[in-house]
Amino acid sequence: MRLVLSILCPLLLIVPVKLNAQVDAVELKRHIKILADDSMQGRGTGSEGERMAAAYIESQFRKIALEPAGDGKGYLQAFPFKGGVHGTGTEGTAQNVIGYIDNRAFTTVIIGAHYDHLGLGENGSSLDANPQGKIHNGADDNASGVAGLIVLANYFQKNKAREKSNFLFIAFSGEELGLFGSKFFTEHPTVNLSDVNYMINMDMIGRLDSKTKILSVSGTGTTPVWENEMKSLSKGEIKIKTDSSGVGPSDHTSFYLKDIPVLHFFTGSHSDYHKPSDDWEKINFAGEKQVLDIIIRLTQDLDPFPKLTFTATKNKSMGSARSFKVTMGLMPSYTSSDEGLKVDGVTDGKPAQKAGIIAGDLIVQIGELPIKDIQAYMEALGKFEKGQTVPVKVKRNNELLTVTVTF
C-alpha cells in the first residue's frame, strides 16, 4: 500500500463544471430492448446469443467511429473460459468488445460493463426455482450497463471537447462465470495499464429507486480523491452511498488487483435479479440517464488534474454466497442505510422463503448473532451448517418478528 496525502480533494469540490450535453434516455431504451430481447437467448457466455450481442455492440462502436482496440485491428478480443456450474464444465471461447478514443493524451480512462448473462439458466447461478430452459434476459444485469457504455462512448466522441485523457470502452463477457473477460483483459491488455488513470464499471444501473434515489458507488477508497468527489456529486437529486473497497463481485475487481483506482456504479438489487423476469419493461430509463450524467460530471471534474494515486483497501462486504456451506436464498440490499440486512428479494423454495421472510424485511439477528450490516450477515452465514435450524429475527413494518430458518 502506498500512503499519500492528496491536495486535490478539496479542490475538486469547487471546480465549476458545465456539461456540454446530456445522454439520451430514448437511446438507452433502444439499446436495452435489443440486448435484452428473447432472440439473444440470455447472452450466455460463449453462446450464439452472446455472439449476437457482441456483433451488435461492435456495430454501435463502428457507428460511433471508435477506434478498434481488440485483437489485431479488430474490436473483438477472444478469451478462453470454462462453463458449467462454478467453472466445472467444458471449455469455450468468448469475446470482449473494445473501442478507443485517442485524444493524444498521456493517460487513459477505462469505462466498462459486462454484456453476458445467464443464458437459459444452465450454469447454476439462476435464482429461479426451476431455471433450466428459461431465457434470462438480464435487462438490468447487465444490458443496462452496456447501453450506458454505448451512450457514453457516443457522448465522449461527439461532445466537441478534447479531454486530457484517452477513453477505452470495454464490453466484457464471462463476468457471470467468474470475471473471465475482465481478468483476461488485464492479463493481456491492449493499452499500457501503467497509463490508465482509473476504471469505471457499470453493473446493474437500470433500476434506480424513484423514491429513495440512492446510487451505490463502491471503490471509493482506491484513491484519496473519490470520497470528496462523491460528496460533491451527491448534493443533487440522487444520493450516493459509498463503499471504500475495490474488491466486489464484478469486473472492476480485475482492475483493482492491477493497482488501478476503480469505481463501481450500481442502483441496487431487486427481486428479479438472476431470474427470467429481469426484463426491459422494468428499467427506470430516466433514472439511468441521471446515473450516466453523474459519470460524465465525474470525468469532467477530474479532467484538469494529474493521474490519480492508487491506494489499497480492505476486502469488500459485497461477497458471494458460493463461498459458504449454507445459503438463505435471498437478495440483500446494497443501498439500504438501515441497521441490519435489508431483503430485496427471496428465491422460491429456498430457506428464507420457506421461513416466511419477504422482500422488505430487515434481518437483525440470526441465531445468537446480531446482524448490523451486510458484512455481519456474510460472516454469520459462515458459522452454520446444512440442515441446521436457527431462529431469525426480522423487522417488518416496525414490528419485530421471529421466524425459523432451516438451512
C-alpha positions as CSV (number, residue, x, y, z in Angstrom):
1,M,0.0,0.0,0.0
2,R,1.2,3.5,-0.8
3,L,0.1,6.1,1.7
4,V,-0.2,9.5,0.0
5,L,-1.8,12.8,1.1
6,S,-3.7,14.3,-1.7
7,I,-4.1,18.0,-2.2
8,L,-6.6,17.5,-4.9
9,C,-9.6,16.5,-2.7
10,P,-10.7,20.0,-1.5
11,L,-10.1,21.5,-5.0
12,L,-12.4,19.1,-6.6
13,L,-15.3,20.5,-4.7
14,I,-15.0,24.0,-6.1
15,V,-14.2,23.4,-9.7
16,P,-17.1,24.8,-11.9
17,V,-18.2,22.3,-14.5
18,K,-20.7,22.7,-17.3
19,L,-22.0,19.7,-19.1
20,N,-21.7,20.1,-22.8
21,A,-24.6,17.7,-23.4
22,Q,-26.6,15.1,-21.6
23,V,-27.2,11.4,-22.5
24,D,-30.4,10.4,-24.3
25,A,-32.9,8.2,-22.4
26,V,-34.5,7.2,-25.7
27,E,-31.2,5.7,-26.9
28,L,-30.8,3.9,-23.7
29,K,-34.2,2.2,-24.1
30,R,-33.4,1.2,-27.7
31,H,-30.1,-0.5,-26.8
32,I,-31.6,-2.3,-23.7
33,K,-34.6,-3.6,-25.6
34,I,-32.3,-5.0,-28.3
35,L,-29.7,-6.6,-25.9
36,A,-32.5,-8.0,-23.6
37,D,-34.6,-9.4,-26.4
38,D,-35.6,-13.0,-26.4
39,S,-33.7,-13.5,-29.7
40,M,-30.4,-13.3,-27.8
41,Q,-31.4,-16.2,-25.6
42,G,-30.0,-14.6,-22.4
43,R,-26.5,-13.9,-23.8
44,G,-24.9,-16.9,-22.1
45,T,-21.0,-16.8,-22.3
46,G,-19.8,-18.4,-25.5
47,S,-23.4,-18.9,-26.8
48,E,-24.8,-17.8,-30.1
49,G,-26.8,-15.2,-28.3
50,E,-23.6,-13.8,-26.8
51,R,-22.1,-13.6,-30.3
52,M,-25.2,-11.8,-31.5
53,A,-24.8,-9.3,-28.6
54,A,-21.1,-8.8,-29.4
55,A,-21.9,-8.1,-33.0
56,Y,-24.5,-5.5,-32.0
57,I,-22.1,-3.8,-29.6
58,E,-19.4,-3.9,-32.3
59,S,-21.8,-2.3,-34.8
60,Q,-22.5,0.5,-32.4
61,F,-18.8,1.1,-31.8
62,R,-18.3,1.3,-35.6
63,K,-21.2,3.7,-35.9
64,I,-19.7,6.0,-33.2
65,A,-16.4,5.7,-35.0
66,L,-14.4,4.4,-32.1
67,E,-11.0,3.0,-33.0
68,P,-10.8,-0.8,-32.8
69,A,-8.8,-1.9,-29.7
70,G,-9.2,-5.6,-29.6
71,D,-7.1,-8.4,-31.2
72,G,-5.2,-7.3,-34.3
73,K,-7.0,-4.5,-35.9
74,G,-10.5,-5.5,-34.8
75,Y,-12.9,-4.7,-31.9
76,L,-13.1,-8.2,-30.5
77,Q,-10.7,-9.8,-28.0
78,A,-11.2,-13.6,-27.8
79,F,-10.5,-15.4,-24.5
80,P,-11.0,-18.9,-23.1
81,F,-13.4,-19.8,-20.3
82,K,-14.9,-22.8,-18.5
83,G,-18.6,-23.1,-18.4
84,G,-20.9,-25.2,-16.2
85,V,-21.5,-24.7,-12.5
86,H,-18.6,-22.9,-10.9
87,G,-16.4,-23.3,-13.9
88,T,-16.5,-27.1,-13.8
89,G,-17.9,-27.6,-17.3
90,T,-16.5,-27.6,-20.8
91,E,-14.0,-25.1,-22.2
92,G,-15.1,-22.5,-24.7
93,T,-14.2,-19.2,-26.3
94,A,-15.9,-15.8,-25.7
95,Q,-15.2,-12.2,-26.7
96,N,-14.7,-8.8,-25.2
97,V,-15.6,-5.9,-27.4
98,I,-13.2,-2.9,-27.1
99,G,-13.2,0.6,-28.7
100,Y,-10.9,3.5,-28.2
101,I,-11.0,7.3,-28.3
102,D,-7.4,8.6,-28.9
103,N,-7.1,12.2,-27.5
104,R,-3.3,12.0,-27.8
105,A,-3.2,12.1,-24.1
106,F,-0.7,10.6,-21.6
107,T,-3.4,8.8,-19.6
108,T,-6.4,6.7,-20.4
109,V,-9.8,6.3,-18.6
110,I,-11.4,2.8,-18.9
111,I,-15.2,2.5,-18.8
112,G,-16.6,-1.0,-18.8
113,A,-19.7,-3.1,-18.4
114,H,-20.4,-6.8,-18.9
115,Y,-22.8,-7.9,-21.6
116,D,-23.1,-11.6,-20.8
117,H,-25.9,-13.0,-18.6
118,L,-27.3,-16.4,-17.6
119,G,-28.5,-17.7,-21.0
120,L,-31.1,-20.4,-20.4
121,G,-30.3,-20.9,-16.7
122,E,-28.0,-23.8,-17.1
123,N,-24.9,-22.6,-15.2
124,G,-26.2,-22.7,-11.7
125,S,-26.4,-19.0,-10.9
126,S,-30.1,-18.5,-11.5
127,L,-32.3,-17.7,-8.5
128,D,-35.4,-19.1,-10.2
129,A,-36.8,-22.2,-8.6
130,N,-36.7,-24.1,-12.0
131,P,-34.5,-22.2,-14.3
132,Q,-33.4,-24.7,-16.9
133,G,-34.6,-23.8,-20.4
134,K,-35.9,-20.3,-19.4
135,I,-34.5,-17.2,-21.1
136,H,-32.7,-15.0,-18.6
137,N,-32.7,-11.7,-20.5
138,G,-30.7,-9.7,-17.9
139,A,-32.1,-6.3,-18.8
140,D,-30.7,-4.7,-15.7
141,D,-27.9,-7.3,-15.3
142,N,-26.3,-6.1,-17.4
143,A,-27.9,-4.7,-20.6
144,S,-28.4,-1.5,-18.6
145,G,-24.6,-1.2,-18.1
146,V,-23.8,-2.0,-21.8
147,A,-26.4,0.5,-23.0
148,G,-24.7,3.1,-20.7
149,L,-21.4,2.1,-22.2
150,I,-22.6,2.7,-25.8
151,V,-24.3,6.0,-24.9
152,L,-21.2,7.3,-23.0
153,A,-18.9,6.3,-25.9
154,N,-21.2,8.3,-28.2
155,Y,-21.2,11.3,-25.8
156,F,-17.4,11.5,-25.4
157,Q,-16.8,11.0,-29.1
158,K,-19.3,13.8,-30.1
159,N,-19.2,16.3,-27.3
160,K,-16.8,18.7,-29.2
161,A,-14.3,18.6,-26.3
162,R,-10.9,17.1,-26.2
163,E,-10.4,15.7,-22.7
164,K,-7.0,15.3,-21.2
165,S,-7.3,11.5,-21.2
166,N,-8.0,8.9,-23.8
167,F,-11.0,6.7,-23.4
168,L,-11.2,2.9,-23.7
169,F,-14.7,1.3,-23.7
170,I,-14.9,-2.4,-22.9
171,A,-17.9,-4.7,-23.0
172,F,-16.8,-7.8,-21.1
173,S,-18.1,-11.3,-21.4
174,G,-17.7,-14.1,-18.9
175,E,-18.5,-12.0,-15.9
176,E,-21.3,-14.2,-14.6
177,L,-19.0,-17.3,-14.7
178,G,-16.2,-15.6,-12.7
179,L,-14.9,-12.3,-14.3
180,F,-13.3,-14.3,-17.1
181,G,-13.3,-11.4,-19.7
182,S,-12.0,-8.6,-17.4
183,K,-9.4,-10.9,-15.9
184,F,-8.2,-11.9,-19.4
185,F,-8.0,-8.2,-20.5
186,T,-5.9,-7.2,-17.5
187,E,-3.5,-10.1,-18.2
188,H,-3.5,-9.3,-22.0
189,P,-4.2,-5.5,-22.2
190,T,-4.5,-3.8,-25.5
191,V,-3.3,-0.5,-23.9
192,N,-0.5,0.1,-21.4
193,L,-2.0,-0.4,-18.0
194,S,0.5,1.8,-16.4
195,D,-1.0,4.7,-18.3
196,V,-4.6,4.0,-17.1
197,N,-5.8,6.8,-14.8
198,Y,-8.9,4.9,-13.4
199,M,-11.6,2.4,-14.3
200,I,-15.3,2.9,-14.1
201,N,-17.5,-0.2,-14.0
202,M,-21.3,-0.1,-14.6
203,D,-23.1,-3.2,-13.5
204,M,-26.9,-3.0,-12.9
205,I,-27.6,0.7,-13.2
206,G,-31.1,0.4,-14.6
207,R,-33.3,0.1,-11.5
208,L,-32.8,3.4,-9.6
209,D,-35.5,3.6,-6.9
210,S,-37.7,6.5,-7.9
211,K,-38.4,7.3,-4.2
212,T,-35.1,6.9,-2.4
213,K,-32.9,7.8,-5.4
214,I,-29.9,6.1,-3.8
215,L,-27.0,5.2,-6.0
216,S,-24.4,2.8,-4.7
217,V,-20.8,3.5,-5.6
218,S,-18.0,1.2,-4.4
219,G,-14.3,1.5,-4.7
220,T,-14.1,5.0,-3.1
221,G,-11.1,4.0,-1.1
222,T,-8.9,3.2,-4.1
223,T,-7.7,6.7,-4.4
224,P,-7.8,9.7,-2.0
225,V,-9.9,11.7,-4.4
226,W,-13.0,9.6,-4.6
227,E,-14.8,10.2,-1.3
228,N,-14.8,14.0,-1.6
229,E,-15.8,13.8,-5.2
230,M,-18.8,11.6,-4.3
231,K,-19.8,14.0,-1.6
232,S,-19.8,16.8,-4.2
233,L,-21.8,14.7,-6.7
234,S,-24.3,13.6,-4.0
235,K,-25.6,17.2,-3.4
236,G,-28.1,16.9,-6.2
237,E,-31.3,14.8,-6.5
238,I,-29.5,11.5,-6.4
239,K,-27.9,10.4,-3.0
240,I,-24.7,8.5,-3.3
241,K,-23.9,5.7,-0.8
242,T,-20.3,4.8,-0.9
243,D,-18.3,1.6,-0.1
244,S,-14.5,2.0,0.1
245,S,-13.4,-1.4,-1.0
246,G,-12.1,-2.1,-4.5
247,V,-13.0,-5.8,-4.4
248,G,-16.5,-6.9,-5.3
249,P,-18.4,-9.4,-7.5
250,S,-18.0,-7.5,-10.8
251,D,-15.3,-6.6,-13.3
252,H,-13.8,-3.6,-11.5
253,T,-12.1,-6.1,-9.2
254,S,-9.8,-7.3,-12.0
255,F,-8.5,-3.7,-12.4
256,Y,-8.2,-3.1,-8.7
257,L,-6.0,-6.1,-8.5
258,K,-3.7,-4.4,-11.0
259,D,-3.4,-1.3,-8.7
260,I,-5.7,0.8,-10.7
261,P,-8.3,3.1,-9.0
262,V,-11.8,1.9,-9.6
263,L,-15.4,2.9,-9.1
264,H,-18.4,0.5,-9.4
265,F,-21.8,2.1,-10.1
266,F,-24.9,0.1,-9.0
267,T,-28.5,1.1,-8.5
268,G,-29.4,-1.7,-6.2
269,S,-30.6,-5.3,-6.1
270,H,-34.2,-6.4,-6.7
271,S,-36.4,-9.4,-6.7
272,D,-35.8,-10.0,-10.5
273,Y,-32.1,-10.4,-10.0
274,H,-30.8,-13.6,-11.8
275,K,-34.3,-14.5,-12.7
276,P,-36.1,-14.8,-16.1
277,S,-38.2,-11.8,-15.0
278,D,-35.3,-9.3,-15.4
279,D,-36.9,-7.7,-18.5
280,W,-36.6,-4.3,-20.2
281,E,-40.1,-3.1,-19.2
282,K,-38.9,-2.8,-15.5
283,I,-36.0,-0.5,-16.3
284,N,-36.0,3.1,-15.0
285,F,-34.7,4.8,-18.1
286,A,-34.9,8.3,-16.6
287,G,-33.0,7.1,-13.5
288,E,-30.3,5.5,-15.6
289,K,-29.9,8.7,-17.6
290,Q,-29.2,10.5,-14.2
291,V,-26.6,8.0,-13.3
292,L,-24.8,8.5,-16.6
293,D,-24.9,12.2,-16.3
294,I,-23.2,11.8,-12.9
295,I,-20.4,9.7,-14.6
296,I,-20.0,12.4,-17.2
297,R,-19.7,15.0,-14.5
298,L,-17.2,12.9,-12.6
299,T,-14.9,12.6,-15.6
300,Q,-15.1,16.3,-16.3
301,D,-14.4,17.2,-12.7
302,L,-11.2,15.0,-12.8
303,D,-10.1,16.1,-16.3
304,P,-7.9,19.0,-15.2
305,F,-5.9,17.1,-12.6
306,P,-2.9,14.8,-12.7
307,K,-3.1,11.0,-12.7
308,L,-4.7,9.6,-9.6
309,T,-2.8,7.8,-6.9
310,F,-3.8,4.2,-6.2
311,T,-4.5,3.1,-2.6
312,A,-5.3,-0.5,-1.4
313,T,-8.5,-1.2,0.5
314,K,-10.0,-3.8,2.8
315,N,-12.0,-6.6,1.2
316,K,-15.4,-5.7,0.2
317,S,-18.5,-6.7,2.1
318,M,-20.3,-7.5,-1.2
319,G,-19.3,-11.1,-1.1
320,S,-20.7,-14.2,-2.8
321,A,-22.8,-16.9,-1.1
322,R,-20.9,-19.5,-3.1
323,S,-18.1,-19.5,-0.5
324,F,-20.4,-20.6,2.3
325,K,-21.8,-24.1,3.2
326,V,-25.3,-22.6,3.5
327,T,-27.5,-20.0,1.8
328,M,-30.7,-18.3,2.8
329,G,-31.7,-17.8,-0.8
330,L,-32.3,-14.0,-0.6
331,M,-31.0,-10.9,-2.4
332,P,-29.6,-8.4,0.1
333,S,-29.9,-4.6,-0.5
334,Y,-26.6,-2.9,-1.1
335,T,-28.2,0.6,-0.9
336,S,-30.1,0.4,2.3
337,S,-28.9,2.7,5.2
338,D,-31.0,0.8,7.9
339,E,-29.1,-1.1,10.6
340,G,-29.5,-4.8,9.7
341,L,-29.7,-6.7,6.4
342,K,-32.5,-5.3,4.2
343,V,-34.0,-8.0,2.0
344,D,-34.7,-7.0,-1.6
345,G,-35.9,-10.4,-2.9
346,V,-36.2,-14.1,-1.9
347,T,-36.0,-17.2,-4.1
348,D,-38.8,-19.6,-4.2
349,G,-38.1,-22.9,-2.4
350,K,-35.1,-21.6,-0.5
351,P,-34.7,-21.4,3.3
352,A,-35.7,-17.7,3.6
353,Q,-38.9,-18.1,1.5
354,K,-39.9,-21.3,3.4
355,A,-39.4,-19.5,6.7
356,G,-41.7,-16.7,5.6
357,I,-39.2,-13.9,5.0
358,I,-40.3,-11.5,2.4
359,A,-38.9,-8.6,0.4
360,G,-38.7,-5.5,2.6
361,D,-37.9,-7.4,5.8
362,L,-34.9,-6.2,7.8
363,I,-32.9,-9.1,9.3
364,V,-31.4,-8.0,12.6
365,Q,-30.3,-11.4,14.2
366,I,-29.5,-14.9,13.0
367,G,-29.3,-17.4,15.9
368,E,-27.4,-15.6,18.6
369,L,-25.6,-13.4,16.1
370,P,-26.6,-9.7,15.7
371,I,-26.8,-8.5,12.1
372,K,-25.9,-4.9,11.8
373,D,-24.9,-4.8,8.1
374,I,-24.2,-7.0,5.1
375,Q,-20.7,-7.8,6.4
376,A,-22.1,-9.2,9.6
377,Y,-24.6,-11.2,7.6
378,M,-21.9,-12.7,5.4
379,E,-19.8,-13.6,8.5
380,A,-22.9,-15.2,10.1
381,L,-23.5,-17.5,7.2
382,G,-20.1,-19.0,7.6
383,K,-20.9,-20.2,11.1
384,F,-23.8,-22.5,10.1
385,E,-24.1,-26.0,8.6
386,K,-26.6,-27.5,6.1
387,G,-29.6,-28.9,8.0
388,Q,-29.2,-26.7,11.0
389,T,-32.3,-24.8,12.2
390,V,-32.0,-21.4,13.8
391,P,-34.3,-18.5,14.8
392,V,-34.0,-15.4,12.8
393,K,-35.3,-12.0,13.9
394,V,-36.7,-9.6,11.3
395,K,-38.3,-6.2,11.4
396,R,-41.4,-5.8,9.3
397,N,-43.4,-2.6,9.3
398,N,-41.9,-1.6,12.6
399,E,-42.8,-5.0,14.2
400,L,-40.1,-7.4,15.4
401,L,-40.8,-11.0,14.3
402,T,-39.0,-14.2,14.9
403,V,-39.1,-16.9,12.1
404,T,-37.4,-20.3,12.0
405,V,-34.9,-20.9,9.2
406,T,-33.6,-24.4,8.2
407,F,-30.5,-24.3,6.1
